[in-house]
């Protein structure tokens, strides 16, 4: 579990995050949503340690990340997996070598063990036969799956995803969502996903935090989104024609 307590973040005189309190449970896909500029990306960067909070606590299973020494933070990062908005693969490495990269850097496995582990991860994301290919030879959706395989190579306790469906078509986005949700449940990870994809919200939103103008304005799950009364949340959710139609149907049925 990751807990956020009274988190503030300011840049010079501008308050970007204001008294954020949240809990992200193990084995759940926890989503952070909000308009561009809402503060959700800054929140993610504070949680993973790319930014230092102005004040507040970030607890990883009771361990205060903010107060850790530099060495302790390095050790903590070995428990984290990251999936970036772009797959961020190394073009000069094969798919298998990309997945092996964190194992090469942080594990004491033999080459045979590292190769076997990387192949297991590729099998898990349904890319069994893609290991010999290079990122430029596979589709964007496959690249995201390679990124997922790499992120889970070290068996992380915590998985962070920044807009994992960015640039993908709806069908491929669904595949990525189902894969992330399945892996989260299977390994009992604490998964936090930054997204503006409402299909992801309705599909895998076990826990949803809505950030608006630096504040947490709403929290719930995918079953509660459609009936939420927060105006700013409704403006975000029903921005697409699809969800407008769903809302219209619900209103008529009432």
N, C-alpha and C positions, 0 to 999 in steps of 0.2 A: 504493500500500500504506500502511496505517496500522499502526504498531507501538506497543504499550503495554509499557513497561518498568518493573517494580518500582513500580507505582502504588499509592499509599496515599491515602486520604481520611478525615479525621476531622472530626467536628463536636463541639466542646468536648472532652469526654473519651471520646467514643464513636467507635471505629474502625468505619467503614462499608465501606471497601474496604481489603483487606490483601494487599499484594504481588501485584497483578494483572499477569500477563505474557501478551500475546496478539499475534497478527498477523492482520490482515484484508487479504486479497488483492484485487487488481484483478479486475474481471470476474466476481466471485463474490458470491452473496448470503450474507453473514455474519450469523448469528443469535446474539443474546444471550438466553438463557432463564433462568428462575429463578422461585421462588415470590415472592409479594408480600412486600416487605421484605427481599429477598435482596441488594439493592444494584445490580441491573442498571440501574435508571433513573439512579441516581447515577453509575454508570460512563458511561452515554451522555452525561450532562450534563457530565462531566469531559472527555470526548473532544471535544465540540463547543464547549467553552469557557464554558459557563454556570456551571460551578464551577471553582475552581482547586485542583489536587491539593495535598495536604499535602506530598507528595514523589513523585518519579518522573518519567518522560518520556512524552510523547505525540508520536510522530514521523509527520508527513505526508510520505511519500516522502523521508524523511531529514531533514526540517525540524522542529526541536523547537518545538512549538506553545507549550509552557509558558514557554519563555524569550523568546518574541517580544515586541516592543514593542506598545503599544496599536494603533498605526498598522498594523503588520505583521499583527496579528490581524484587523483590519478587512479588509485586503486578502485574507487567507486565507479569510474567510467568503464572499467572492465565488465561491470555488471549491466551496462547499458548497450542497447542496440539502436542505431539511428538509420532512418530512411529519409532521404532528402527529397525536396520538390522535384529536382532533376535526379535521375538515378545515381549520378555522380560516380559512374564506373570509370575504371582506368582503360582508356582505349587501347593501350599497348599490351594489355594483359588479356588472356583468354577468359571466358566466363568462369571456368573452374578456378583459374588463378585469382580472379577478382574475389570469389567467395573464400578462397584460402588466405587472402591478404590479412585479415585480423588474426587468423590462427598463426600465420608466420610472425606477426608482430608481438602477440601477447601470450601465446601458448608455449608449453614445453613439449608438445607432441613431436613424434618423429615425422618425417616426410610422409611415410605411408599412412600414419594415423591422421595427419592433416588432410591428405588427399581423400581418405575414406570419409572423414567428417564433412568435407566440402561436398562430396558427391551425395551424401545423405541429405544435406540441405537442399541441393538441387532436385533430388527426388521428391522432397516434401513440397516443393513449389511446382512440380510437374514439368521439370526441365531436365529430365534424365539424360537425354541425348544431346544436350546443347553445350556441354562443358568445353568442347574443342573450338567452339566458335568465338568470335570477337564481338564486342558490343555493337560495332558498326554493321554487323551482319544479321542482327536480330531486331525485331520490332520494339517500339516503345513500351508496349505492355510486357514483353519478355524481359526487357531491361529492368523494369520495376520489380519483376519477380526475382531476377538475379540480385537486386538490391535487398529484397526481403531475405533471400537465402544468406547473403553476406551478413545481414543484421542479426540473424539468429545463430550464426556459426559458433559463437562462444557461449551459447545457452544463456542469454541475458535474462535477468530478472525484470528488467524494465525496457520497454520498447517505445521509441518516439518516432512519430511520422509527421512530416511537414508536407501537407497537401499531396498525399500519395497518388491521387487520381488526376493531378494536373496534367493537361495535354492529352488525356486518354479519352477514347470514345466511351459511350455509356455501357456497352457490353463488356469491354475490357475493364472498366472501372468496377463493375459488379464482381468480376473475377478477383480483382485485387482486394475489394472489401471482404468477400467471403474467405479469401485466403488469410487476411489479417485477423479476422474474427476467429477462424478455425485454429490458427496457430496460438492466438491468445488463450483460448480455452484449453487447448491441448497441453500447453506448457505452463499454464497458470501465471502468465506474465502480467505485469501492470502496463497496459498499453495506453498511450495518450496520443491522439491524432488531432492535428490542426486541419480543419477543412472548411470549405464553403459549399461543398457538394451536398445538397439536400437529399439526394438519393442515398448517400452514405448515412446521413442523419437518420432517415427513416428505416434504413436497412440494418445497420449494426450499432446504433446509438444506445448501448447499455446504460451509459451515463453521459449526459450532455451538460456542458457549462457554456452559457451564453455571455459573452463579454461585450459591453457597449460603453464607449468613451472611458475605457480604463477600469470600469467597475463590473463586478459580476452581477448581472441583472436577473438571471434566471438559471435554475438547474432542474433537471428532471431526466426522463428517458424518452425513447422514441414513441412510446404509447401516449405521452403527455403533450408532445409538441403541438399537435393539431388543435388541441383545446386550450393552449396557453393564452393568457389575456395580456401578456406584455406586448405593447404596441410595436416597439422596436424589433422584438423577436418576430412578430407576425410580418413586419415589413420585409425582413430577411427571408423568412420561410416561404412566404407567398409571392415573392418577386417573380417566380417562374410561372408561366401559364399553366403548367401541369398542376401545381399545388393550388393555384387559384380555382381551377375546375374542381379539385377534390373538395375544397372548402365550400364551394357553391353547392355541390351535391349533398354535403353534410347538412348545410343549412336548410335545404329543401326537405330532407328527410325528417328534420325536427318539426 
